[in-house]
Amino acid sequence: MAMKMRQSLAQIEEEFREQMEREQNRSERLRRTAVSRTRRRLIARAKKRSSMRYWLLVLSLIATAVGVAIGMLATLNYLLA
């Protein structure tokens, strides 16, 4: 009887160790997944911001060019009139 009890206790301990190892692996996998997801979100956000900045720069350059052209034409019209 004592031998069976020791054997079953050893089996229970082994199962407990295996379960703990599986749980640690699972939590590590979940942590890696969360880190990866966070990194992807940060990259997407940075890309979106940089794209917006690019278009703001393009629009400001166009607006500057239009403003300078209008100013030059107005000055030329004033000088020639």
mmCIF file of the N, C-alpha and C atoms, coordinates in Angstrom:
data_MODEL
# 
_entry.id   MODEL 
# 
loop_
_atom_site.group_PDB 
_atom_site.id 
_atom_site.type_symbol 
_atom_site.label_atom_id 
_atom_site.label_alt_id 
_atom_site.label_comp_id 
_atom_site.label_asym_id 
_atom_site.label_entity_id 
_atom_site.label_seq_id 
_atom_site.pdbx_PDB_ins_code 
_atom_site.Cartn_x 
_atom_site.Cartn_y 
_atom_site.Cartn_z 
_atom_site.occupancy 
_atom_site.B_iso_or_equiv 
_atom_site.pdbx_formal_charge 
_atom_site.auth_seq_id 
_atom_site.auth_comp_id 
_atom_site.auth_asym_id 
_atom_site.auth_atom_id 
_atom_site.pdbx_PDB_model_num 
ATOM 1   N N  . MET A 1 1  ? 0.817 -1.197  0.000   1.00 0.00 ? 1  MET A N  1 
ATOM 2   C CA . MET A 1 1  ? 0.000 0.000   0.000   1.00 0.00 ? 1  MET A CA 1 
ATOM 3   C C  . MET A 1 1  ? 0.867 1.270   0.000   1.00 0.00 ? 1  MET A C  1 
ATOM 4   N N  . ALA A 1 2  ? 1.917 1.259   0.849   1.00 0.00 ? 2  ALA A N  1 
ATOM 5   C CA . ALA A 1 2  ? 2.793 2.419   0.940   1.00 0.00 ? 2  ALA A CA 1 
ATOM 6   C C  . ALA A 1 2  ? 3.522 2.654   -0.377  1.00 0.00 ? 2  ALA A C  1 
ATOM 7   N N  . MET A 1 3  ? 3.879 1.596   -1.067  1.00 0.00 ? 3  MET A N  1 
ATOM 8   C CA . MET A 1 3  ? 4.571 1.704   -2.342  1.00 0.00 ? 3  MET A CA 1 
ATOM 9   C C  . MET A 1 3  ? 3.658 2.340   -3.381  1.00 0.00 ? 3  MET A C  1 
ATOM 10  N N  . LYS A 1 4  ? 2.405 1.932   -3.418  1.00 0.00 ? 4  LYS A N  1 
ATOM 11  C CA . LYS A 1 4  ? 1.451 2.517   -4.358  1.00 0.00 ? 4  LYS A CA 1 
ATOM 12  C C  . LYS A 1 4  ? 1.237 3.987   -4.056  1.00 0.00 ? 4  LYS A C  1 
ATOM 13  N N  . MET A 1 5  ? 1.199 4.337   -2.789  1.00 0.00 ? 5  MET A N  1 
ATOM 14  C CA . MET A 1 5  ? 0.986 5.716   -2.398  1.00 0.00 ? 5  MET A CA 1 
ATOM 15  C C  . MET A 1 5  ? 2.158 6.586   -2.832  1.00 0.00 ? 5  MET A C  1 
ATOM 16  N N  . ARG A 1 6  ? 3.393 6.056   -2.643  1.00 0.00 ? 6  ARG A N  1 
ATOM 17  C CA . ARG A 1 6  ? 4.578 6.805   -3.060  1.00 0.00 ? 6  ARG A CA 1 
ATOM 18  C C  . ARG A 1 6  ? 4.588 6.990   -4.575  1.00 0.00 ? 6  ARG A C  1 
ATOM 19  N N  . GLN A 1 7  ? 4.227 5.930   -5.260  1.00 0.00 ? 7  GLN A N  1 
ATOM 20  C CA . GLN A 1 7  ? 4.223 5.994   -6.711  1.00 0.00 ? 7  GLN A CA 1 
ATOM 21  C C  . GLN A 1 7  ? 3.183 7.009   -7.193  1.00 0.00 ? 7  GLN A C  1 
ATOM 22  N N  . SER A 1 8  ? 2.000 6.976   -6.639  1.00 0.00 ? 8  SER A N  1 
ATOM 23  C CA . SER A 1 8  ? 0.971 7.912   -7.065  1.00 0.00 ? 8  SER A CA 1 
ATOM 24  C C  . SER A 1 8  ? 1.347 9.337   -6.658  1.00 0.00 ? 8  SER A C  1 
ATOM 25  N N  . LEU A 1 9  ? 2.000 9.487   -5.511  1.00 0.00 ? 9  LEU A N  1 
ATOM 26  C CA . LEU A 1 9  ? 2.441 10.812  -5.080  1.00 0.00 ? 9  LEU A CA 1 
ATOM 27  C C  . LEU A 1 9  ? 3.518 11.333  -6.041  1.00 0.00 ? 9  LEU A C  1 
ATOM 28  N N  . ALA A 1 10 ? 4.418 10.445  -6.452  1.00 0.00 ? 10 ALA A N  1 
ATOM 29  C CA . ALA A 1 10 ? 5.443 10.834  -7.417  1.00 0.00 ? 10 ALA A CA 1 
ATOM 30  C C  . ALA A 1 10 ? 4.787 11.206  -8.744  1.00 0.00 ? 10 ALA A C  1 
ATOM 31  N N  . GLN A 1 11 ? 3.769 10.472  -9.143  1.00 0.00 ? 11 GLN A N  1 
ATOM 32  C CA . GLN A 1 11 ? 3.067 10.793  -10.387 1.00 0.00 ? 11 GLN A CA 1 
ATOM 33  C C  . GLN A 1 11 ? 2.372 12.145  -10.282 1.00 0.00 ? 11 GLN A C  1 
ATOM 34  N N  . ILE A 1 12 ? 1.772 12.398  -9.136  1.00 0.00 ? 12 ILE A N  1 
ATOM 35  C CA . ILE A 1 12 ? 1.080 13.677  -8.922  1.00 0.00 ? 12 ILE A CA 1 
ATOM 36  C C  . ILE A 1 12 ? 2.090 14.822  -8.974  1.00 0.00 ? 12 ILE A C  1 
ATOM 37  N N  . GLU A 1 13 ? 3.252 14.625  -8.329  1.00 0.00 ? 13 GLU A N  1 
ATOM 38  C CA . GLU A 1 13 ? 4.279 15.658  -8.352  1.00 0.00 ? 13 GLU A CA 1 
ATOM 39  C C  . GLU A 1 13 ? 4.790 15.900  -9.775  1.00 0.00 ? 13 GLU A C  1 
ATOM 40  N N  . GLU A 1 14 ? 4.995 14.829  -10.534 1.00 0.00 ? 14 GLU A N  1 
ATOM 41  C CA . GLU A 1 14 ? 5.457 14.949  -11.911 1.00 0.00 ? 14 GLU A CA 1 
ATOM 42  C C  . GLU A 1 14 ? 4.421 15.677  -12.769 1.00 0.00 ? 14 GLU A C  1 
ATOM 43  N N  . GLU A 1 15 ? 3.165 15.319  -12.600 1.00 0.00 ? 15 GLU A N  1 
ATOM 44  C CA . GLU A 1 15 ? 2.094 15.999  -13.339 1.00 0.00 ? 15 GLU A CA 1 
ATOM 45  C C  . GLU A 1 15 ? 2.033 17.480  -12.970 1.00 0.00 ? 15 GLU A C  1 
ATOM 46  N N  . PHE A 1 16 ? 2.237 17.767  -11.673 1.00 0.00 ? 16 PHE A N  1 
ATOM 47  C CA . PHE A 1 16 ? 2.223 19.149  -11.219 1.00 0.00 ? 16 PHE A CA 1 
ATOM 48  C C  . PHE A 1 16 ? 3.370 19.929  -11.869 1.00 0.00 ? 16 PHE A C  1 
ATOM 49  N N  . ARG A 1 17 ? 4.580 19.329  -11.916 1.00 0.00 ? 17 ARG A N  1 
ATOM 50  C CA . ARG A 1 17 ? 5.720 19.983  -12.556 1.00 0.00 ? 17 ARG A CA 1 
ATOM 51  C C  . ARG A 1 17 ? 5.443 20.232  -14.039 1.00 0.00 ? 17 ARG A C  1 
ATOM 52  N N  . GLU A 1 18 ? 4.886 19.238  -14.705 1.00 0.00 ? 18 GLU A N  1 
ATOM 53  C CA . GLU A 1 18 ? 4.570 19.389  -16.129 1.00 0.00 ? 18 GLU A CA 1 
ATOM 54  C C  . GLU A 1 18 ? 3.539 20.486  -16.354 1.00 0.00 ? 18 GLU A C  1 
ATOM 55  N N  . GLN A 1 19 ? 2.543 20.516  -15.476 1.00 0.00 ? 19 GLN A N  1 
ATOM 56  C CA . GLN A 1 19 ? 1.512 21.545  -15.584 1.00 0.00 ? 19 GLN A CA 1 
ATOM 57  C C  . GLN A 1 19 ? 2.116 22.927  -15.360 1.00 0.00 ? 19 GLN A C  1 
ATOM 58  N N  . MET A 1 20 ? 2.990 23.048  -14.377 1.00 0.00 ? 20 MET A N  1 
ATOM 59  C CA . MET A 1 20 ? 3.645 24.338  -14.115 1.00 0.00 ? 20 MET A CA 1 
ATOM 60  C C  . MET A 1 20 ? 4.494 24.754  -15.314 1.00 0.00 ? 20 MET A C  1 
ATOM 61  N N  . GLU A 1 21 ? 5.194 23.797  -15.916 1.00 0.00 ? 21 GLU A N  1 
ATOM 62  C CA . GLU A 1 21 ? 6.019 24.110  -17.079 1.00 0.00 ? 21 GLU A CA 1 
ATOM 63  C C  . GLU A 1 21 ? 5.144 24.561  -18.251 1.00 0.00 ? 21 GLU A C  1 
ATOM 64  N N  . ARG A 1 22 ? 4.033 23.860  -18.468 1.00 0.00 ? 22 ARG A N  1 
ATOM 65  C CA . ARG A 1 22 ? 3.113 24.271  -19.539 1.00 0.00 ? 22 ARG A CA 1 
ATOM 66  C C  . ARG A 1 22 ? 2.565 25.673  -19.277 1.00 0.00 ? 22 ARG A C  1 
ATOM 67  N N  . GLU A 1 23 ? 2.231 25.954  -18.037 1.00 0.00 ? 23 GLU A N  1 
ATOM 68  C CA . GLU A 1 23 ? 1.702 27.271  -17.682 1.00 0.00 ? 23 GLU A CA 1 
ATOM 69  C C  . GLU A 1 23 ? 2.745 28.362  -17.883 1.00 0.00 ? 23 GLU A C  1 
ATOM 70  N N  . GLN A 1 24 ? 3.991 28.077  -17.537 1.00 0.00 ? 24 GLN A N  1 
ATOM 71  C CA . GLN A 1 24 ? 5.066 29.052  -17.752 1.00 0.00 ? 24 GLN A CA 1 
ATOM 72  C C  . GLN A 1 24 ? 5.282 29.289  -19.246 1.00 0.00 ? 24 GLN A C  1 
ATOM 73  N N  . ASN A 1 25 ? 5.269 28.206  -20.020 1.00 0.00 ? 25 ASN A N  1 
ATOM 74  C CA . ASN A 1 25 ? 5.412 28.358  -21.473 1.00 0.00 ? 25 ASN A CA 1 
ATOM 75  C C  . ASN A 1 25 ? 4.273 29.180  -22.048 1.00 0.00 ? 25 ASN A C  1 
ATOM 76  N N  . ARG A 1 26 ? 3.075 28.913  -21.586 1.00 0.00 ? 26 ARG A N  1 
ATOM 77  C CA . ARG A 1 26 ? 1.898 29.642  -22.070 1.00 0.00 ? 26 ARG A CA 1 
ATOM 78  C C  . ARG A 1 26 ? 1.999 31.118  -21.720 1.00 0.00 ? 26 ARG A C  1 
ATOM 79  N N  . SER A 1 27 ? 2.379 31.430  -20.481 1.00 0.00 ? 27 SER A N  1 
ATOM 80  C CA . SER A 1 27 ? 2.471 32.834  -20.071 1.00 0.00 ? 27 SER A CA 1 
ATOM 81  C C  . SER A 1 27 ? 3.590 33.542  -20.837 1.00 0.00 ? 27 SER A C  1 
ATOM 82  N N  . GLU A 1 28 ? 4.692 32.839  -21.095 1.00 0.00 ? 28 GLU A N  1 
ATOM 83  C CA . GLU A 1 28 ? 5.779 33.442  -21.871 1.00 0.00 ? 28 GLU A CA 1 
ATOM 84  C C  . GLU A 1 28 ? 5.329 33.701  -23.313 1.00 0.00 ? 28 GLU A C  1 
ATOM 85  N N  . ARG A 1 29 ? 4.594 32.753  -23.881 1.00 0.00 ? 29 ARG A N  1 
ATOM 86  C CA . ARG A 1 29 ? 4.079 32.927  -25.242 1.00 0.00 ? 29 ARG A CA 1 
ATOM 87  C C  . ARG A 1 29 ? 3.097 34.102  -25.301 1.00 0.00 ? 29 ARG A C  1 
ATOM 88  N N  . LEU A 1 30 ? 2.229 34.218  -24.296 1.00 0.00 ? 30 LEU A N  1 
ATOM 89  C CA . LEU A 1 30 ? 1.285 35.346  -24.243 1.00 0.00 ? 30 LEU A CA 1 
ATOM 90  C C  . LEU A 1 30 ? 2.022 36.673  -24.099 1.00 0.00 ? 30 LEU A C  1 
ATOM 91  N N  . ARG A 1 31 ? 3.092 36.689  -23.296 1.00 0.00 ? 31 ARG A N  1 
ATOM 92  C CA . ARG A 1 31 ? 3.865 37.910  -23.117 1.00 0.00 ? 31 ARG A CA 1 
ATOM 93  C C  . ARG A 1 31 ? 4.530 38.317  -24.428 1.00 0.00 ? 31 ARG A C  1 
ATOM 94  N N  . ARG A 1 32 ? 5.127 37.338  -25.117 1.00 0.00 ? 32 ARG A N  1 
ATOM 95  C CA . ARG A 1 32 ? 5.768 37.639  -26.404 1.00 0.00 ? 32 ARG A CA 1 
ATOM 96  C C  . ARG A 1 32 ? 4.745 38.151  -27.420 1.00 0.00 ? 32 ARG A C  1 
ATOM 97  N N  . THR A 1 33 ? 3.572 37.550  -27.424 1.00 0.00 ? 33 THR A N  1 
ATOM 98  C CA . THR A 1 33 ? 2.516 37.990  -28.337 1.00 0.00 ? 33 THR A CA 1 
ATOM 99  C C  . THR A 1 33 ? 2.107 39.427  -28.034 1.00 0.00 ? 33 THR A C  1 
ATOM 100 N N  . ALA A 1 34 ? 1.955 39.739  -26.752 1.00 0.00 ? 34 ALA A N  1 
ATOM 101 C CA . ALA A 1 34 ? 1.567 41.096  -26.359 1.00 0.00 ? 34 ALA A CA 1 
ATOM 102 C C  . ALA A 1 34 ? 2.657 42.102  -26.745 1.00 0.00 ? 34 ALA A C  1 
ATOM 103 N N  . VAL A 1 35 ? 3.908 41.747  -26.541 1.00 0.00 ? 35 VAL A N  1 
ATOM 104 C CA . VAL A 1 35 ? 5.018 42.642  -26.900 1.00 0.00 ? 35 VAL A CA 1 
ATOM 105 C C  . VAL A 1 35 ? 5.029 42.868  -28.412 1.00 0.00 ? 35 VAL A C  1 
ATOM 106 N N  . SER A 1 36 ? 4.837 41.794  -29.158 1.00 0.00 ? 36 SER A N  1 
ATOM 107 C CA . SER A 1 36 ? 4.822 41.898  -30.619 1.00 0.00 ? 36 SER A CA 1 
ATOM 108 C C  . SER A 1 36 ? 3.674 42.784  -31.094 1.00 0.00 ? 36 SER A C  1 
ATOM 109 N N  . ARG A 1 37 ? 2.505 42.600  -30.511 1.00 0.00 ? 37 ARG A N  1 
ATOM 110 C CA . ARG A 1 37 ? 1.338 43.408  -30.877 1.00 0.00 ? 37 ARG A CA 1 
ATOM 111 C C  . ARG A 1 37 ? 1.577 44.879  -30.559 1.00 0.00 ? 37 ARG A C  1 
ATOM 112 N N  . THR A 1 38 ? 2.150 45.153  -29.406 1.00 0.00 ? 38 THR A N  1 
ATOM 113 C CA . THR A 1 38 ? 2.450 46.534  -29.021 1.00 0.00 ? 38 THR A CA 1 
ATOM 114 C C  . THR A 1 38 ? 3.443 47.154  -29.991 1.00 0.00 ? 38 THR A C  1 
ATOM 115 N N  . ARG A 1 39 ? 4.471 46.388  -30.349 1.00 0.00 ? 39 ARG A N  1 
ATOM 116 C CA . ARG A 1 39 ? 5.475 46.900  -31.287 1.00 0.00 ? 39 ARG A CA 1 
ATOM 117 C C  . ARG A 1 39 ? 4.846 47.211  -32.638 1.00 0.00 ? 39 ARG A C  1 
ATOM 118 N N  . ARG A 1 40 ? 3.972 46.315  -33.132 1.00 0.00 ? 40 ARG A N  1 
ATOM 119 C CA . ARG A 1 40 ? 3.307 46.556  -34.416 1.00 0.00 ? 40 ARG A CA 1 
ATOM 120 C C  . ARG A 1 40 ? 2.440 47.807  -34.353 1.00 0.00 ? 40 ARG A C  1 
ATOM 121 N N  . ARG A 1 41 ? 1.742 47.995  -33.234 1.00 0.00 ? 41 ARG A N  1 
ATOM 122 C CA . ARG A 1 41 ? 0.902 49.187  -33.084 1.00 0.00 ? 41 ARG A CA 1 
ATOM 123 C C  . ARG A 1 41 ? 1.738 50.458  -33.087 1.00 0.00 ? 41 ARG A C  1 
ATOM 124 N N  . LEU A 1 42 ? 2.862 50.446  -32.370 1.00 0.00 ? 42 LEU A N  1 
ATOM 125 C CA . LEU A 1 42 ? 3.729 51.622  -32.320 1.00 0.00 ? 42 LEU A CA 1 
ATOM 126 C C  . LEU A 1 42 ? 4.294 51.941  -33.704 1.00 0.00 ? 42 LEU A C  1 
ATOM 127 N N  . ILE A 1 43 ? 4.693 50.914  -34.445 1.00 0.00 ? 43 ILE A N  1 
ATOM 128 C CA . ILE A 1 43 ? 5.224 51.128  -35.787 1.00 0.00 ? 43 ILE A CA 1 
ATOM 129 C C  . ILE A 1 43 ? 4.151 51.706  -36.695 1.00 0.00 ? 43 ILE A C  1 
ATOM 130 N N  . ALA A 1 44 ? 2.929 51.166  -36.608 1.00 0.00 ? 44 ALA A N  1 
ATOM 131 C CA . ALA A 1 44 ? 1.829 51.667  -37.450 1.00 0.00 ? 44 ALA A CA 1 
ATOM 132 C C  . ALA A 1 44 ? 1.513 53.120  -37.107 1.00 0.00 ? 44 ALA A C  1 
ATOM 133 N N  . ARG A 1 45 ? 1.511 53.436  -35.813 1.00 0.00 ? 45 ARG A N  1 
ATOM 134 C CA . ARG A 1 45 ? 1.221 54.799  -35.387 1.00 0.00 ? 45 ARG A CA 1 
ATOM 135 C C  . ARG A 1 45 ? 2.299 55.766  -35.878 1.00 0.00 ? 45 ARG A C  1 
ATOM 136 N N  . ALA A 1 46 ? 3.559 55.353  -35.759 1.00 0.00 ? 46 ALA A N  1 
ATOM 137 C CA . ALA A 1 46 ? 4.659 56.209  -36.218 1.00 0.00 ? 46 ALA A CA 1 
ATOM 138 C C  . ALA A 1 46 ? 4.591 56.407  -37.728 1.00 0.00 ? 46 ALA A C  1 
ATOM 139 N N  . LYS A 1 47 ? 4.244 55.355  -38.458 1.00 0.00 ? 47 LYS A N  1 
ATOM 140 C CA . LYS A 1 47 ? 4.137 55.468  -39.913 1.00 0.00 ? 47 LYS A CA 1 
ATOM 141 C C  . LYS A 1 47 ? 3.008 56.425  -40.293 1.00 0.00 ? 47 LYS A C  1 
ATOM 142 N N  . LYS A 1 48 ? 1.900 56.333  -39.576 1.00 0.00 ? 48 LYS A N  1 
ATOM 143 C CA . LYS A 1 48 ? 0.763 57.216  -39.858 1.00 0.00 ? 48 LYS A CA 1 
ATOM 144 C C  . LYS A 1 48 ? 1.144 58.674  -39.593 1.00 0.00 ? 48 LYS A C  1 
ATOM 145 N N  . ARG A 1 49 ? 1.840 58.910  -38.461 1.00 0.00 ? 49 ARG A N  1 
ATOM 146 C CA . ARG A 1 49 ? 2.259 60.283  -38.142 1.00 0.00 ? 49 ARG A CA 1 
ATOM 147 C C  . ARG A 1 49 ? 3.239 60.817  -39.171 1.00 0.00 ? 49 ARG A C  1 
ATOM 148 N N  . SER A 1 50 ? 4.186 59.985  -39.582 1.00 0.00 ? 50 SER A N  1 
ATOM 149 C CA . SER A 1 50 ? 5.176 60.469  -40.545 1.00 0.00 ? 50 SER A CA 1 
ATOM 150 C C  . SER A 1 50 ? 4.523 60.738  -41.899 1.00 0.00 ? 50 SER A C  1 
ATOM 151 N N  . SER A 1 51 ? 3.538 59.940  -42.254 1.00 0.00 ? 51 SER A N  1 
ATOM 152 C CA . SER A 1 51 ? 2.824 60.170  -43.508 1.00 0.00 ? 51 SER A CA 1 
ATOM 153 C C  . SER A 1 51 ? 2.062 61.496  -43.445 1.00 0.00 ? 51 SER A C  1 
ATOM 154 N N  . MET A 1 52 ? 1.434 61.762  -42.308 1.00 0.00 ? 52 MET A N  1 
ATOM 155 C CA . MET A 1 52 ? 0.696 63.014  -42.147 1.00 0.00 ? 52 MET A CA 1 
ATOM 156 C C  . MET A 1 52 ? 1.656 64.201  -42.212 1.00 0.00 ? 52 MET A C  1 
ATOM 157 N N  . ARG A 1 53 ? 2.814 64.074  -41.550 1.00 0.00 ? 53 ARG A N  1 
ATOM 158 C CA . ARG A 1 53 ? 3.805 65.152  -41.596 1.00 0.00 ? 53 ARG A CA 1 
ATOM 159 C C  . ARG A 1 53 ? 4.293 65.392  -43.014 1.00 0.00 ? 53 ARG A C  1 
ATOM 160 N N  . TYR A 1 54 ? 4.497 64.327  -43.772 1.00 0.00 ? 54 TYR A N  1 
ATOM 161 C CA . TYR A 1 54 ? 4.947 64.457  -45.158 1.00 0.00 ? 54 TYR A CA 1 
ATOM 162 C C  . TYR A 1 54 ? 3.941 65.264  -45.968 1.00 0.00 ? 54 TYR A C  1 
ATOM 163 N N  . TRP A 1 55 ? 2.665 64.906  -45.851 1.00 0.00 ? 55 TRP A N  1 
ATOM 164 C CA . TRP A 1 55 ? 1.647 65.618  -46.640 1.00 0.00 ? 55 TRP A CA 1 
ATOM 165 C C  . TRP A 1 55 ? 1.486 67.059  -46.177 1.00 0.00 ? 55 TRP A C  1 
ATOM 166 N N  . LEU A 1 56 ? 1.638 67.335  -44.885 1.00 0.00 ? 56 LEU A N  1 
ATOM 167 C CA . LEU A 1 56 ? 1.609 68.717  -44.409 1.00 0.00 ? 56 LEU A CA 1 
ATOM 168 C C  . LEU A 1 56 ? 2.782 69.513  -44.987 1.00 0.00 ? 56 LEU A C  1 
ATOM 169 N N  . LEU A 1 57 ? 3.949 68.885  -45.063 1.00 0.00 ? 57 LEU A N  1 
ATOM 170 C CA . LEU A 1 57 ? 5.108 69.545  -45.659 1.00 0.00 ? 57 LEU A CA 1 
ATOM 171 C C  . LEU A 1 57 ? 4.865 69.832  -47.139 1.00 0.00 ? 57 LEU A C  1 
ATOM 172 N N  . VAL A 1 58 ? 4.330 68.854  -47.869 1.00 0.00 ? 58 VAL A N  1 
ATOM 173 C CA . VAL A 1 58 ? 4.044 69.037  -49.297 1.00 0.00 ? 58 VAL A CA 1 
ATOM 174 C C  . VAL A 1 58 ? 3.041 70.172  -49.487 1.00 0.00 ? 58 VAL A C  1 
ATOM 175 N N  . LEU A 1 59 ? 1.970 70.168  -48.702 1.00 0.00 ? 59 LEU A N  1 
ATOM 176 C CA . LEU A 1 59 ? 0.953 71.217  -48.829 1.00 0.00 ? 59 LEU A CA 1 
ATOM 177 C C  . LEU A 1 59 ? 1.513 72.591  -48.475 1.00 0.00 ? 59 LEU A C  1 
ATOM 178 N N  . SER A 1 60 ? 2.358 72.661  -47.449 1.00 0.00 ? 60 SER A N  1 
ATOM 179 C CA . SER A 1 60 ? 2.932 73.964  -47.090 1.00 0.00 ? 60 SER A CA 1 
ATOM 180 C C  . SER A 1 60 ? 3.889 74.458  -48.177 1.00 0.00 ? 60 SER A C  1 
ATOM 181 N N  . LEU A 1 61 ? 4.635 73.566  -48.804 1.00 0.00 ? 61 LEU A N  1 
ATOM 182 C CA . LEU A 1 61 ? 5.507 73.977  -49.909 1.00 0.00 ? 61 LEU A CA 1 
ATOM 183 C C  . LEU A 1 61 ? 4.689 74.471  -51.104 1.00 0.00 ? 61 LEU A C  1 
ATOM 184 N N  . ILE A 1 62 ? 3.609 73.770  -51.415 1.00 0.00 ? 62 ILE A N  1 
ATOM 185 C CA . ILE A 1 62 ? 2.739 74.209  -52.519 1.00 0.00 ? 62 ILE A CA 1 
ATOM 186 C C  . ILE A 1 62 ? 2.124 75.559  -52.203 1.00 0.00 ? 62 ILE A C  1 
ATOM 187 N N  . ALA A 1 63 ? 1.629 75.718  -50.959 1.00 0.00 ? 63 ALA A N  1 
ATOM 188 C CA . ALA A 1 63 ? 1.022 76.987  -50.566 1.00 0.00 ? 63 ALA A CA 1 
ATOM 189 C C  . ALA A 1 63 ? 2.049 78.121  -50.622 1.00 0.00 ? 63 ALA A C  1 
ATOM 190 N N  . THR A 1 64 ? 3.268 77.843  -50.210 1.00 0.00 ? 64 THR A N  1 
ATOM 191 C CA . THR A 1 64 ? 4.324 78.855  -50.278 1.00 0.00 ? 64 THR A CA 1 
ATOM 192 C C  . THR A 1 64 ? 4.611 79.233  -51.723 1.00 0.00 ? 64 THR A C  1 
ATOM 193 N N  . ALA A 1 65 ? 4.709 78.226  -52.597 1.00 0.00 ? 65 ALA A N  1 
ATOM 194 C CA . ALA A 1 65 ? 4.985 78.498  -54.013 1.00 0.00 ? 65 ALA A CA 1 
ATOM 195 C C  . ALA A 1 65 ? 3.858 79.307  -54.639 1.00 0.00 ? 65 ALA A C  1 
ATOM 196 N N  . VAL A 1 66 ? 2.610 78.962  -54.316 1.00 0.00 ? 66 VAL A N  1 
ATOM 197 C CA . VAL A 1 66 ? 1.466 79.714  -54.849 1.00 0.00 ? 66 VAL A CA 1 
ATOM 198 C C  . VAL A 1 66 ? 1.482 81.142  -54.317 1.00 0.00 ? 66 VAL A C  1 
ATOM 199 N N  . GLY A 1 67 ? 1.748 81.298  -53.023 1.00 0.00 ? 67 GLY A N  1 
ATOM 200 C CA . GLY A 1 67 ? 1.797 82.638  -52.431 1.00 0.00 ? 67 GLY A CA 1 
ATOM 201 C C  . GLY A 1 67 ? 2.887 83.493  -53.041 1.00 0.00 ? 67 GLY A C  1 
ATOM 202 N N  . VAL A 1 68 ? 4.062 82.924  -53.252 1.00 0.00 ? 68 VAL A N  1 
ATOM 203 C CA . VAL A 1 68 ? 5.166 83.673  -53.854 1.00 0.00 ? 68 VAL A CA 1 
ATOM 204 C C  . VAL A 1 68 ? 4.822 84.031  -55.301 1.00 0.00 ? 68 VAL A C  1 
ATOM 205 N N  . ALA A 1 69 ? 4.233 83.091  -56.044 1.00 0.00 ? 69 ALA A N  1 
ATOM 206 C CA . ALA A 1 69 ? 3.865 83.366  -57.439 1.00 0.00 ? 69 ALA A CA 1 
ATOM 207 C C  . ALA A 1 69 ? 2.833 84.478  -57.514 1.00 0.00 ? 69 ALA A C  1 
ATOM 208 N N  . ILE A 1 70 ? 1.830 84.450  -56.651 1.00 0.00 ? 70 ILE A N  1 
ATOM 209 C CA . ILE A 1 70 ? 0.810 85.499  -56.646 1.00 0.00 ? 70 ILE A CA 1 
ATOM 210 C C  . ILE A 1 70 ? 1.443 86.838  -56.279 1.00 0.00 ? 70 ILE A C  1 
ATOM 211 N N  . GLY A 1 71 ? 2.318 86.838  -55.286 1.00 0.00 ? 71 GLY A N  1 
ATOM 212 C CA . GLY A 1 71 ? 2.996 88.070  -54.885 1.00 0.00 ? 71 GLY A CA 1 
ATOM 213 C C  . GLY A 1 71 ? 3.868 88.625  -55.994 1.00 0.00 ? 71 GLY A C  1 
ATOM 214 N N  . MET A 1 72 ? 4.573 87.777  -56.681 1.00 0.00 ? 72 MET A N  1 
ATOM 215 C CA . MET A 1 72 ? 5.424 88.243  -57.790 1.00 0.00 ? 72 MET A CA 1 
ATOM 216 C C  . MET A 1 72 ? 4.570 88.790  -58.932 1.00 0.00 ? 72 MET A C  1 
ATOM 217 N N  . LEU A 1 73 ? 3.485 88.092  -59.256 1.00 0.00 ? 73 LEU A N  1 
ATOM 218 C CA . LEU A 1 73 ? 2.614 88.580  -60.329 1.00 0.00 ? 73 LEU A CA 1 
ATOM 219 C C  . LEU A 1 73 ? 1.954 89.900  -59.950 1.00 0.00 ? 73 LEU A C  1 
ATOM 220 N N  . ALA A 1 74 ? 1.544 90.037  -58.692 1.00 0.00 ? 74 ALA A N  1 
ATOM 221 C CA . ALA A 1 74 ? 0.939 91.288  -58.243 1.00 0.00 ? 74 ALA A CA 1 
ATOM 222 C C  . ALA A 1 74 ? 1.959 92.421  -58.312 1.00 0.00 ? 74 ALA A C  1 
ATOM 223 N N  . THR A 1 75 ? 3.187 92.142  -57.886 1.00 0.00 ? 75 THR A N  1 
ATOM 224 C CA . THR A 1 75 ? 4.238 93.153  -57.962 1.00 0.00 ? 75 THR A CA 1 
ATOM 225 C C  . THR A 1 75 ? 4.553 93.518  -59.401 1.00 0.00 ? 75 THR A C  1 
ATOM 226 N N  . LEU A 1 76 ? 4.641 92.546  -60.274 1.00 0.00 ? 76 LEU A N  1 
ATOM 227 C CA . LEU A 1 76 ? 4.898 92.787  -61.691 1.00 0.00 ? 76 LEU A CA 1 
ATOM 228 C C  . LEU A 1 76 ? 3.774 93.584  -62.304 1.00 0.00 ? 76 LEU A C  1 
ATOM 229 N N  . ASN A 1 77 ? 2.541 93.260  -61.962 1.00 0.00 ? 77 ASN A N  1 
ATOM 230 C CA . ASN A 1 77 ? 1.371 94.012  -62.465 1.00 0.00 ? 77 ASN A CA 1 
ATOM 231 C C  . ASN A 1 77 ? 1.428 95.452  -61.991 1.00 0.00 ? 77 ASN A C  1 
ATOM 232 N N  . TYR A 1 78 ? 1.815 95.638  -60.711 1.00 0.00 ? 78 TYR A N  1 
ATOM 233 C CA . TYR A 1 78 ? 1.894 96.988  -60.136 1.00 0.00 ? 78 TYR A CA 1 
ATOM 234 C C  . TYR A 1 78 ? 2.994 97.807  -60.852 1.00 0.00 ? 78 TYR A C  1 
ATOM 235 N N  . LEU A 1 79 ? 4.131 97.171  -61.116 1.00 0.00 ? 79 LEU A N  1 
ATOM 236 C CA . LEU A 1 79 ? 5.239 97.870  -61.764 1.00 0.00 ? 79 LEU A CA 1 
ATOM 237 C C  . LEU A 1 79 ? 4.945 98.215  -63.215 1.00 0.00 ? 79 LEU A C  1 
ATOM 238 N N  . LEU A 1 80 ? 4.209 97.336  -63.886 1.00 0.00 ? 80 LEU A N  1 
ATOM 239 C CA . LEU A 1 80 ? 3.928 97.557  -65.300 1.00 0.00 ? 80 LEU A CA 1 
ATOM 240 C C  . LEU A 1 80 ? 2.681 98.423  -65.509 1.00 0.00 ? 80 LEU A C  1 
ATOM 241 N N  . ALA A 1 81 ? 1.877 98.597  -64.541 1.00 0.00 ? 81 ALA A N  1 
ATOM 242 C CA . ALA A 1 81 ? 0.649 99.348  -64.731 1.00 0.00 ? 81 ALA A CA 1 
ATOM 243 C C  . ALA A 1 81 ? 0.826 100.823 -64.573 1.00 0.00 ? 81 ALA A C  1 
# 
